[in-house]
Amino acid sequence: MKPYLFFTAGLLLALPSVTNACSVCGCSLSSDWAAQGYPAAPGFDAGVRYEYFAQSDLRSGTSSVARAAFAFPNDSEIQQRTVNRNTWLELNYAADATWAVSAQVPYLDRFHTTIAAGDTGISTSAASGMGDVRLLGRYQQFGMARSFGVQFGLKLPTGRFDQNFSGGSQTGGLLDRGLQLGTGTTDLLLGASWFTRPTVNLGCFAQIMFQQPVAERAGFRPSTSVNLSGGIRWLNASAFTPQLQLNLKSETREHGAQADTPNSGSTLAYLSPGLTAELASTATGFVFVQLPVYQRVNGLQLEPRWLMSVGLHFKI
């Protein structure tokens, strides 16, 4: 197994009301290669990941909903589109192959359009800035045939949650808490991972991560979420390593006076093909595309038709 293929992109997009809308979904790709059985050399490394996804598919339950079926003004908000362009910086320090810590810092860029309840025209918002930082520790028992590990840490309330609509009839009104750059809450993170290598050229992994808000803040308690990922990768002698993942993400409803409780909470599944490549002795790159294979949402929510993640990793 080549040691250059340890990976440092962020595992999950931190989830970040007054017009209500569903929370922004995020990349559920598992990009923690150490949890997938790759050894991490002691010392520092850094990574950057860019992700793009446009939420334009209005859904209810397990079906798409045609906006043409709604008359305006309407008693409910009818969301139009949310475009997300997010960049993640990750810094890692591995004391040895067993213990490591990491900091994941997101910069979020989000444009949103919606028709609020009682309105006939579109209101817009454009939010950009630092999101909620994640601090993680890892303990891992590594072996060439199999390994297991645990991850633990916190999501910190570093992202703003006081931004307003910038256009349309809702201008100056508080943007939905689910669309803010941060949730305003501290969340506990706890995960576990397992890796095995049934043949010389095949690696298989499974990983689960729980995210639990500690308490409500400013009338908002975000969803409790669980992410489960599994995948296989073809280990070969070339500089390219193909991989296929199945990513499952389930969220409970939001709560609090500023929450959009009826239109929050979901269960989503994505099939995610991807490729990593050795670019230099101390640098690797990767690209993944996520395609939805199952989507069930509460109320009316926007979901993406596909998501893309690209990134680089450097050994410092």
N, C-alpha and C positions, 0 to 999 in steps of 0.2 A: 504494500500500500504506500503510495507516495505521500510523504509528510507535508508537502506544500499545500495539500488540499484541506487545510482547516480554514474555517469561514467565519467572518465576523460581521455580517450584516445583521440588523435587528430582527428579532423573531416575530414580533407582532406590532402592528400599528396601534399606538395608544389611542383609545377612543376618547374622543373628547368627552320660560322658554320663551305684547308678547305672543308671537305667532308660533305655532307648533309644527314640528317636522320630525321625521324619524332620525335616529342617530346615524352618523356616517359609518358605513361599513369600512373595513380596511383589509389590507393584505393579510391573509391567514396562512401564507406560505411558511413552512418551517425552514429557516435559514440558519440554524444553529448546527454547524457541521460537527462540532465537538460532541454534541449529544447524539450524533448519528454515527459515531465510532471512529472519526478521524482523530489521530493524536494531535495535541497542541504542544508545540515546543515552548519551553520556559521563556519568559520575557514579554515584551510589549508587541502588539500588533494593532492595526487600525483598518477600518473598512468604511466604505461609503456605498449607500444603496439609494437608487432613485426608483420611485414607483408611480405609475400613472393608472388611474381608472376613472371612468366617467359613468356616473349613476344616472341612467336615463330610462330604465325599464321600471315603470310604475307597476307595483304588484300588490296583490291581496291574497292571503293564504298561499297557495302554490301556483297561482295563475297570474299572468299579465293582465293589466287593466287598460282599456283604451280611454285616453283622455277625452276623445270626442263624445263619449257617453255622458259626460258631465255638462250640465248647464251652468252658466255663471250669471250673477253671483251664486255661490254654492255654500251650503252650511258647513262644509268641510274644506280644509286646505287641500289643494291639488298641486303637489310638487311637480316641477318641470325637469330640472337637471341639476346635478352637482358634479363639478369637475375637480378632481384631486390630483395635485402634482406635489409629491412629498419627497423630501430628501432626508435620509438617516445617516448620522455619523456615529460610529461605534469605536470605542477604545477598550482594549482588553489587556489584562495582565494575567499571565499564567505563572504561578509560583513553581509548579511542576505539572506533570501529566494528570495529577489528581485534583488540585485546587486552582480555581481561577475566579476572577471578578471582571465585570464589564459595566460600562456606562453607555447607554444608547440615547442619543440626543436627536429629536426630530425637528425639522423645519417644514412646516405645513403651508401649502398654498391651495386655497379652496375657493371656488366660485360657485354660487348657488342661485337658482331662480325658482320662484314659486308664485302661486296665486293664492293669497290668504283667504280664509273664510270671509265671505261677504264682499270680496273684491272682484273686479272684472279684469284688472290689469296685472302684469307681472311685477313683482318686487324682487330686488337683487341684493346680494351681499358678496363681498370679496374680503376674505380673511387670509392673512399670511403672517407668519412669525413662529417662534419656538413653541412646540407642543409640550407634552408631559414627558419629562425625562424618566428613564427606567434604569435602576441599579440592580444588578443580578450577581449572585454568587453561584458557583458550580462545584459540586463534588462528583468525581467520576472514577470508577474502577474500569481500567482499560485492558483489553486483551485482543489479540489478533483475530480470534474466532468469535468473541462476543464481548460486549461491555454494557454497563448500565451506569446511570447517573441521576442526580437530583439537581434541580435549579430552584433558587429561592431569592426573593428580593422585594423591591417596592417600586411602584409607579408614583412619582412625586407630582404635586400640583403646581408645576412650573408654567403651564400654558395659560393664557388669558381666557376669561370666560365672561367678558363684559362688552363684547363687540356688538354693533348695531347694524341693521339693514342700511344699505347705502343708496338704494334707488327704489322708485315706485312709491305706492301709497303707504308702505310700511317704513319709509325712510325715517331713521332716528329711533325706531322701535328695537327692542332688544332681540338679538338673533337667538334662535332656538339653542338651548344648552347643548343639544346633541350635535350642533354644527359649529360650536365654539372650538378654539384651538386646544383647550384643555377642559377637563371635567371639573376642576377645582377640588378634587378629592385625592387623598392618599389611598392607594390600593395595594393589597398584598398579592404577591405573585408566588406560586408554588408549582413546580413541575417535576416530571420524571421522564426518563428516556431509556430505551433499550435498543441494542444493535446486535446483529448476528451476521455471520458470513457463511452461508450454507455451502458455497462453492468458491473456488479461487477467484472467479471473476464477478461474483454477485454479492452485493451488500444489501441488507434489509434493515429498516429501522422503524420504530414506533415512538411517539412522543406525545405527552399530554401536558397542558399548562392551564392552571386555574388562575383567574383574576377576580379578587373580591374587594370591593370598596370597604374601607374601614368605617366610614360614617357619612351622613348627608352633609352637604355644605351649601349654604345660600339657596335652600329650597330644592336641592337636586341631589339625588343618589343615582349614579349610573348603574348600568346593568352589571350583574354578575355574569362572567363568561367562562366557558371552557373550550379549549382548542385541542383537537386530537388530529395528529398527522401520522401518516405512514407512507413509506416509499421504498423503492428499489433503485439501485444504481449499478451501472456496468463498469466494473473496475478493469481497466485495460492498460496497455503499455503506452498508449498515445497521450498527447497533451490534453485530450478532450474526454470528459466523463459525462455521459448522458444520465439523466435521472428522471423518474416519474413519481410524483407524489399524489396522494389523496388527502385533502385537507377538509376537516369538519369543524364547524364553529357554531356554538349554540349560546345564545344570550337570553337572560331573563328580561322582564320589562323594567324600564326606568321607574323611579318613584320620587315623589315630592311635588311641591306646588309649582315648580318650574319644569317639571318633566312632562313629556308627551306620552303618558302611560299607555293609552289605547293603541298608539302607533309605534310601539317599540317592542323589541324582543324578536328573535328569529332563530332559525336553524338553517345553516347553509353548508353546502358541500361543493368542493371544487376539485377538478382533475388538473394537475399542474405538471406539464412536461417542461424540462429545462436542460441546460448544458453549462458545465464549468470548463474553463480553459486556462492552461498555464501560459501566462504572457511573458514572464521573466522568472528568474530564480527566486525573487522575493515578491512577486505579484501574480495574482490570479483574477480572472473576470468570470462573470456568470450572467445568464439571462434565463428568466422563467416567464411563462404565460399561464394564467389561471383561467379555466373555463368552467362555468357553473354547470353542475349536473343535478343539483337538487336545491330548491329554494322554498322555504316556508316562512312567511312573515306575519306578524300581527297587524291588523288594520291596513293602512295604506303606507307603503314604503318604497323608496327608490333603491334599485339594485343595479350593479354593473353587469354588462354582457360579457366582459372579459377584463382581466387585470394584467399588468406587465410590471416586472421587476428586473432591473439591471444593476450591476454593481462591480466594484473592485475591492480587492483586499491587498494590504501591504504589510509585510513584516518590517517592523521598525528596528 
